[in-house]
């Protein structure tokens, strides 16, 4: 039994996420966590809400709530949606937790002691009317290059030119619209990442099995242009983790907080400590996952995220870990994803374009979405959600292949053999061929899942479902029973056991349907298959079962058209 630590990039607190966000980190992380548990491994799966930074303050102000109250409310909303999509976190924490405050300040103190933090004086735009320094992206004005009047202080989205706020013509606050701005001097702490460049490069290049997407992004940020830069880790904000050196004050940094991208990844560790606290466990129980001097040398650590998060997780967070000089666990495998686009364009949180997590669950159960998203995961390139493709995948894969097999077998047996597993006789050539094909298919499925090849895993699982359908169609028990009842019983007994087998193998992808299949078989043995022939005789003769309700219903053309229209524009 292996020990497997899994973290998903933590979603930002301001608002409900769309399906592109979901498939970019949390959902494939859950798939792998469920698969690893199914194989009998010890798994710790941690996620949280990312609650600091200017966007949280602005979202709270827009909602007319204190920021702490807003974050607590949105954490509960996101936790409920995660449960709705059956994300099986061992703990879903908060980056504003007491644990994360203490750990973030601890790391800052260690980095300072190692000579890796320096104070830098810099000039930033201050909004007098807002009474705050403005991050670059919250300053708007006219681009000096193309004349776009809505250019941001970091980049013009029209001509893509990178800008400084002082480059803008007629700059104004994006928060209040005020033009009463001035440049003021302020001091911030910088993490001297350049001092760790060689260590980071050696570490990244040692990861021979990482996806090309991950290593290419990491090395580009490490070496292109001027290469890896020192990074500011503090901000002039009201909401965040106060700047301290461990438990000690930090002279000159009063009133400042740590930058959200410094404290957010530390929440992976803090979230595991929160898990221990929630279960009344000692610190040693979470430290065995994270400290190599406490047992974490036996842990394999997997991270899941969208490609935009890769630089922070391959450079900045490892710089924090390595720079601390302490024996913390570094990631072993970083699975990154491209973007999921929506129906000819992009998902847009601001415009409400696309399907958001709450909306998805309001129209169809989570398994429908889980299956499509995972079977179309944007691994090697960006992928696109279309309603036509979604309808076809649900109808053909889930309803016609898996759902149809379960329905036909259980209904036939209930009508012909009194709702009990019939006695199976000797297998013939057709059954032996099926067992061989299933055994080979299981190896291919496991190989894809072990390598976290998400789309390939879905393909191999569907191929296993197809084998059962082809067998049932070829064996034709509804015809055989007319001349050879014993043979028909053997076919049906095998097919009922096949439903149990499919429940186990399908559980990582479609957990609700898997539970329904296993419940229908009145079985709670989820042991991962190792001998297909034995597994197809697991349910004994005389064992009762239920005919489940239709596992998956088909999506009609009328529904597809209505949903495409409903989710094409502004969110209610």
C-alpha positions in Angstrom: 0.0 0.0 0.0 1.4 3.4 -1.1 0.9 6.7 0.7 -0.4 9.3 -1.7 -0.8 13.0 -1.0 -2.9 14.9 -3.5 -3.6 18.7 -3.6 -5.7 20.6 -6.1 -5.1 24.2 -6.9 -7.3 26.1 -4.4 -10.2 28.1 -6.0 -10.4 31.8 -5.4 -13.2 32.9 -3.0 -14.9 35.5 -5.1 -17.8 33.7 -6.8 -19.0 30.4 -8.1 -16.6 28.7 -10.6 -17.4 27.5 -14.1 -16.9 24.1 -15.5 -13.5 25.1 -17.0 -12.2 25.9 -13.5 -13.6 22.5 -12.3 -11.9 20.3 -14.9 -8.6 22.3 -14.6 -7.8 21.0 -11.1 -10.3 19.8 -8.6 -12.1 17.2 -10.8 -9.1 15.3 -12.2 -7.5 15.4 -8.7 -10.7 13.8 -7.3 -10.6 11.2 -10.1 -7.1 10.2 -9.1 -7.8 10.2 -5.4 -10.8 7.9 -5.9 -8.8 5.6 -8.1 -5.9 5.4 -5.6 -8.3 4.7 -2.8 -10.0 2.0 -4.9 -6.6 0.3 -5.4 -6.2 0.2 -1.6 -3.7 3.0 -1.1 -3.6 5.5 1.8 -4.7 8.8 0.4 -4.7 12.4 1.8 -6.6 14.7 -0.6 -6.5 18.4 0.4 -8.1 21.5 -1.1 -9.3 24.9 0.3 -10.6 28.3 -0.6 -8.1 31.0 -1.4 -9.4 34.0 0.6 -6.9 36.8 0.6 -6.0 39.6 -1.8 -7.8 42.7 -3.4 -10.5 40.7 -5.3 -11.8 39.3 -2.0 -12.0 42.8 -0.5 -13.8 44.1 -3.6 -16.2 41.2 -3.8 -17.1 41.7 -0.2 -17.6 45.4 -0.7 -19.9 44.8 -3.7 -21.9 42.3 -1.6 -22.1 44.9 1.2 -20.5 42.5 3.7 -17.4 42.6 5.9 -14.7 40.6 4.1 -14.4 38.0 6.8 -18.1 37.3 6.7 -18.2 37.2 2.9 -15.3 34.7 2.8 -17.0 32.5 5.4 -20.2 32.5 3.5 -18.6 31.8 0.1 -16.5 29.0 1.6 -19.7 27.3 2.7 -21.1 27.8 -0.8 -18.0 26.3 -2.5 -17.9 23.4 -0.1 -21.5 22.6 -0.9 -20.9 22.7 -4.6 -17.8 20.5 -4.2 -20.0 18.0 -2.4 -22.5 18.2 -5.1 -19.9 17.2 -7.7 -18.8 14.4 -5.2 -15.3 15.8 -4.8 -13.9 13.5 -2.1 -11.6 15.9 -0.2 -10.3 14.6 3.1 -10.4 18.3 4.1 -11.6 21.4 2.4 -9.9 24.2 4.3 -9.5 28.0 4.2 -6.4 30.0 3.6 -7.5 32.5 6.2 -7.2 29.8 8.9 -5.2 30.2 12.1 -3.0 27.3 10.9 -2.2 29.1 7.6 -1.5 32.4 9.5 1.1 30.6 11.7 2.7 28.5 8.9 3.0 31.5 6.5 4.7 33.6 9.2 6.9 30.6 10.1 8.1 30.3 6.5 8.7 34.0 6.2 10.9 33.9 9.4 12.9 31.0 8.1 13.5 32.6 4.7 14.6 35.8 6.4 17.0 33.8 8.6 18.4 32.2 5.5 19.1 35.7 3.9 16.5 35.1 1.2 14.2 38.1 2.0 15.1 41.8 1.4 13.3 45.0 1.9 12.7 47.0 -1.3 11.5 50.5 -1.6 9.3 51.1 -4.6 6.8 53.6 -6.0 3.1 52.6 -6.3 -0.1 54.4 -7.2 -2.1 55.5 -4.2 -5.8 56.4 -4.5 -6.5 59.2 -2.1 -10.3 58.8 -2.4 -10.1 55.0 -1.8 -7.4 55.5 0.8 -5.3 52.6 -0.5 -2.5 51.6 -2.7 -3.9 50.1 -6.0 -2.5 46.9 -7.5 -1.6 47.5 -11.1 -4.6 45.6 -12.4 -7.0 48.0 -10.5 -5.7 51.1 -12.4 -7.4 51.8 -15.7 -6.6 54.4 -18.3 -5.8 55.0 -22.0 -3.1 52.9 -23.5 -0.2 55.0 -24.9 0.4 52.4 -27.6 -3.0 51.8 -29.2 -5.4 54.3 -27.5 -7.6 51.7 -25.8 -9.4 53.7 -23.1 -9.8 50.6 -20.8 -6.2 49.5 -20.6 -5.1 48.1 -17.2 -2.0 49.2 -15.3 -0.3 45.9 -16.0 -1.3 45.2 -19.6 -3.5 46.4 -22.4 -5.8 43.7 -23.5 -6.3 45.2 -26.9 -2.7 45.4 -28.1 -1.2 43.1 -25.4 1.5 45.6 -24.6 2.8 45.2 -21.0 2.5 48.4 -19.1 3.3 50.1 -15.8 0.5 52.2 -14.2 2.5 55.4 -14.8 2.4 54.7 -18.5 -1.3 55.2 -18.7 -2.9 58.4 -19.9 -5.7 59.7 -17.7 -5.4 56.9 -15.1 -8.2 56.2 -12.7 -9.1 53.8 -10.0 -11.0 50.7 -11.2 -12.5 50.5 -7.7 -14.1 53.9 -7.5 -13.4 55.6 -10.8 -11.5 58.3 -8.9 -8.8 60.2 -10.8 -7.4 61.5 -7.5 -4.3 59.4 -7.7 -0.7 60.0 -6.7 2.6 58.0 -6.7 3.8 57.3 -3.3 6.8 55.4 -2.0 6.2 52.2 0.0 8.4 49.3 1.3 7.8 45.6 0.5 9.5 42.3 1.2 10.9 40.4 -1.8 11.8 36.7 -1.9 15.2 36.4 -3.6 14.2 33.6 -5.9 17.2 34.3 -8.2 19.5 32.9 -5.4 17.6 29.6 -5.8 17.6 29.4 -9.6 20.2 26.6 -9.9 18.5 24.5 -7.2 15.1 25.0 -8.9 16.5 24.1 -12.3 18.1 20.9 -11.0 15.0 19.9 -9.3 12.7 20.5 -12.3 15.0 18.7 -14.7 15.1 15.7 -12.3 11.4 15.2 -13.0 11.7 13.1 -16.1 8.1 11.9 -16.0 6.4 15.3 -15.7 4.0 16.3 -18.5 5.7 18.4 -21.2 3.2 21.2 -20.5 4.4 21.5 -16.9 8.2 21.4 -17.6 8.0 23.7 -20.6 6.2 26.4 -18.7 8.5 26.1 -15.7 11.7 26.3 -17.7 10.4 29.2 -19.8 9.8 31.2 -16.6 13.1 30.1 -15.2 15.4 30.9 -18.2 13.6 33.1 -20.9 14.4 36.8 -21.1 15.9 38.0 -17.9 15.1 34.7 -16.2 13.7 34.1 -12.8 13.0 37.3 -10.9 12.9 38.1 -7.2 9.2 38.4 -6.2 7.4 40.7 -3.9 5.7 38.7 -1.1 3.9 41.6 0.7 1.1 44.0 -0.1 -0.5 47.2 1.3 -3.9 45.7 2.0 -6.2 45.4 4.9 -7.2 41.8 4.5 -4.6 39.0 4.7 -2.0 37.4 6.9 -0.1 40.1 8.9 3.6 40.3 8.1 5.6 38.8 11.0 8.8 36.8 11.4 7.3 33.7 12.9 5.8 35.0 16.2 7.9 38.2 16.2 6.9 41.6 14.8 8.6 42.7 11.5 9.8 46.3 12.0 8.7 48.6 9.3 6.1 46.2 7.9 3.3 47.2 10.3 -0.1 47.2 8.6 1.1 45.1 5.6 0.0 41.6 4.7 1.6 38.7 2.9 0.8 38.5 -0.9 -1.9 36.0 -1.6 0.4 34.0 -3.9 2.9 33.6 -1.0 0.4 32.3 1.5 -2.0 30.4 -0.7 0.2 27.3 -1.5 1.2 27.1 2.1 -2.5 26.3 2.8 -1.9 22.9 1.3 0.2 22.1 4.4 -2.0 24.1 6.7 -5.1 22.4 5.3 -3.6 19.0 6.3 -3.0 20.4 9.8 -6.7 21.7 9.8 -7.7 18.1 9.0 -5.8 16.8 12.0 -7.4 19.5 14.2 -10.9 18.6 12.9 -10.4 15.0 13.8 -8.7 15.6 17.2 -5.4 14.2 15.9 -1.9 15.2 17.1 0.5 17.2 14.9 2.5 14.1 14.1 -0.5 12.8 12.1 -0.3 15.7 9.6 3.4 16.1 9.7 3.9 12.5 8.5 2.5 13.7 5.2 4.6 16.8 4.9 7.9 16.5 6.8 10.5 14.0 5.6 11.9 13.8 9.1 8.4 12.6 10.3 7.7 9.9 7.7 6.9 11.9 4.5 9.9 10.4 2.7 7.5 7.5 1.9 4.8 9.8 0.5 4.3 10.4 -3.2 2.9 13.9 -3.7 0.7 14.9 -6.7 -0.5 18.4 -7.6 -3.3 19.2 -10.1 -3.8 22.6 -11.6 -4.4 24.7 -14.7 -1.4 25.8 -16.8 -1.7 29.4 -15.5 -0.8 28.2 -12.0 2.3 26.2 -13.0 4.9 29.0 -12.5 3.9 29.5 -8.9 3.9 25.8 -8.1 7.1 25.0 -9.9 9.1 28.1 -8.9 7.7 30.3 -6.1 6.2 27.7 -3.8 9.3 25.3 -4.2 11.5 28.4 -3.6 9.7 28.9 -0.3 10.1 25.2 0.6 13.7 24.9 -0.4 14.7 28.3 1.0 13.3 27.5 4.4 16.1 24.9 4.9 13.6 22.6 6.6 12.7 19.0 5.6 9.3 19.7 3.9 7.9 17.5 1.1 8.2 18.8 -2.4 5.8 17.7 -5.2 6.7 14.5 -7.0 4.3 14.8 -10.0 2.6 18.0 -11.2 -0.3 17.4 -13.5 -1.2 20.5 -15.4 -4.1 21.2 -17.8 -4.8 23.5 -20.7 -8.0 25.5 -20.9 -11.5 24.3 -21.6 -13.3 26.7 -23.9 -17.0 27.1 -24.3 -19.1 26.7 -27.4 -16.9 28.7 -29.9 -15.5 31.1 -27.3 -14.3 31.3 -23.8 -16.0 30.8 -20.4 -16.4 34.2 -18.9 -17.1 34.7 -15.2 -17.7 38.5 -15.7 -20.1 38.0 -18.6 -21.7 34.8 -17.2 -20.9 33.0 -20.4 -20.9 29.2 -20.0 -22.1 26.8 -17.4 -21.2 27.4 -13.7 -21.1 24.7 -11.1 -24.4 25.6 -9.4 -26.2 25.9 -12.8 -24.8 22.5 -14.0 -26.2 20.7 -10.9 -29.5 22.4 -11.3 -30.2 20.7 -14.6 -28.4 17.3 -14.5 -26.8 15.1 -11.8 -23.1 15.4 -11.3 -22.1 12.1 -13.0 -23.3 13.5 -16.4 -20.9 16.4 -16.1 -18.1 14.4 -14.5 -18.1 11.9 -17.4 -18.0 14.5 -20.1 -15.5 16.8 -18.5 -13.0 14.0 -17.7 -13.4 12.2 -21.0 -12.7 15.5 -22.7 -10.1 16.8 -20.3 -7.8 19.5 -21.9 -4.6 17.5 -21.4 -2.5 17.9 -24.6 -4.3 21.0 -25.9 -7.2 23.3 -25.1 -10.5 21.5 -25.6 -14.0 22.9 -26.1 -17.4 22.2 -24.6 -20.3 22.2 -27.1 -23.8 21.2 -26.3 -24.0 18.8 -29.3 -20.9 16.9 -28.1 -22.2 16.8 -24.5 -25.5 15.4 -25.6 -23.9 12.8 -27.8 -21.5 11.7 -25.1 -24.2 11.3 -22.5 -26.6 9.6 -24.8 -24.1 7.2 -26.4 -21.6 6.5 -23.6 -23.7 6.6 -20.5 -27.2 5.8 -21.6 -26.7 3.5 -24.6 -23.6 1.6 -23.4 -23.5 1.4 -19.6 -27.1 2.2 -18.7 -28.5 -0.1 -21.4 -26.5 -3.1 -20.2 -27.6 -2.7 -16.5 -31.2 -2.3 -17.5 -31.4 -5.2 -19.9 -29.6 -7.7 -17.6 -31.5 -6.8 -14.4 -34.9 -6.6 -16.1 -34.5 -9.9 -17.9 -33.3 -11.7 -14.8 -36.1 -10.3 -12.7 -38.7 -11.5 -15.1 -37.2 -15.0 -15.9 -35.4 -16.0 -12.7 -37.4 -14.4 -9.8 -35.0 -11.6 -9.1 -32.1 -13.8 -7.9 -28.7 -14.6 -9.3 -29.1 -17.9 -11.2 -26.7 -20.7 -10.9 -23.8 -20.5 -13.4 -22.5 -23.5 -15.2 -19.3 -24.0 -17.0 -18.1 -21.2 -19.3 -17.8 -21.7 -23.0 -15.5 -20.2 -25.6 -17.5 -16.9 -25.7 -17.1 -16.4 -21.9 -13.4 -17.3 -21.9 -12.8 -14.8 -24.7 -14.7 -12.1 -22.7 -12.6 -12.8 -19.6 -9.4 -12.6 -21.6 -10.5 -9.3 -23.2 -11.6 -7.9 -19.8 -8.3 -8.8 -18.2 -6.4 -7.1 -21.0 -8.7 -4.1 -20.9 -8.3 -3.8 -17.1 -4.5 -3.7 -17.5 -4.8 -0.9 -20.1 -7.2 1.0 -17.8 -4.9 0.7 -14.8 -1.9 1.8 -16.9 -3.7 4.9 -18.0 -4.9 5.8 -14.6 -1.5 5.1 -12.9 0.0 7.6 -15.4 -2.9 10.1 -14.8 -3.8 10.0 -18.5 -7.3 11.2 -17.8 -8.8 11.0 -21.3 -7.1 7.7 -22.0 -8.5 6.3 -18.8 -12.0 7.3 -19.8 -11.5 5.6 -23.2 -10.3 2.4 -21.6 -13.2 2.4 -19.2 -15.7 2.9 -22.0 -14.0 0.0 -23.9 -14.6 -2.2 -20.9 -18.3 -1.3 -20.9 -18.5 -2.0 -24.7 -17.0 -5.5 -24.1 -20.0 -6.3 -21.8 -22.5 -5.0 -24.3 -21.0 -6.9 -27.2 -20.9 -10.1 -25.1 -24.6 -9.7 -24.1 -25.7 -9.0 -27.6 -23.7 -12.0 -29.0 -24.7 -14.4 -26.2 -28.4 -13.4 -26.6 -29.8 -15.0 -23.4 -33.4 -13.9 -24.4 -33.1 -16.4 -27.4 -31.0 -19.0 -25.7 -33.5 -19.5 -22.8 -36.0 -20.9 -25.3 -33.7 -23.9 -25.9 -31.1 -24.1 -23.1 -32.2 -22.5 -19.8 -28.9 -23.6 -18.0 -26.8 -21.7 -20.6 -29.1 -18.7 -20.3 -28.6 -18.8 -16.5 -24.8 -18.8 -16.9 -24.9 -15.8 -19.3 -27.1 -13.8 -16.9 -25.1 -14.8 -13.8 -21.9 -13.6 -15.4 -23.6 -10.4 -16.6 -24.9 -9.6 -13.1 -21.4 -10.0 -11.8 -20.2 -7.8 -14.6 -22.4 -5.0 -13.3 -20.7 -5.2 -9.9 -17.3 -5.2 -11.7 -18.3 -2.1 -13.7 -19.4 -0.4 -10.5 -15.9 -0.8 -9.0 -14.1 0.3 -12.1 -16.4 3.2 -12.8 -16.5 4.7 -9.3 -13.6 7.2 -9.9 -15.5 8.7 -12.9 -19.2 8.4 -12.0 -19.4 7.7 -8.3 -23.2 8.1 -7.9 -24.0 5.7 -10.7 -21.4 3.2 -9.3 -23.1 3.4 -5.9 -26.5 2.8 -7.5 -25.1 -0.2 -9.5 -23.6 -1.8 -6.4 -26.7 -1.1 -4.3 -28.8 -2.8 -7.0 -26.6 -5.8 -6.7 -27.1 -5.7 -2.9 -23.3 -5.9 -2.4 -20.8 -3.7 -0.5 -17.6 -5.5 -1.6 -15.6 -2.8 -3.4 -12.4 -4.9 -3.7 -10.5 -3.9 -6.8 -10.4 -6.8 -9.3 -7.3 -8.8 -9.7 -8.7 -12.0 -11.1 -11.5 -11.3 -13.6 -12.6 -15.0 -13.8 -13.1 -15.1 -10.0 -14.8 -11.7 -9.9 -17.4 -12.8 -12.5 -18.5 -15.4 -10.0 -18.4 -13.1 -6.9 -22.2 -12.9 -6.5 -23.4 -16.4 -5.5 -26.4 -18.3 -6.9 -29.5 -17.3 -5.0 -28.2 -13.8 -4.2 -31.0 -11.3 -4.5 -30.8 -8.0 -6.4 -32.9 -5.0 -7.4 -33.7 -3.6 -10.8 -32.4 0.0 -10.5 -34.1 3.0 -11.9 -32.7 4.0 -15.2 -29.0 5.0 -14.5 -28.9 7.7 -17.2 -31.6 9.4 -19.1 -31.0 10.7 -22.6 -30.8 14.4 -23.3 -33.4 15.6 -25.9 -32.7 17.9 -28.8 -35.2 20.4 -27.2 -33.3 20.4 -23.9 -30.0 20.8 -25.7 -31.2 23.8 -27.6 -32.8 25.4 -24.6 -29.6 25.1 -22.5 -27.4 26.4 -25.3 -29.5 29.5 -25.4 -29.8 29.9 -21.6 -26.0 29.8 -21.0 -24.8 31.9 -23.9 -24.8 35.2 -22.1 -25.3 37.2 -19.0 -25.7 35.2 -15.8 -28.8 36.0 -13.8 
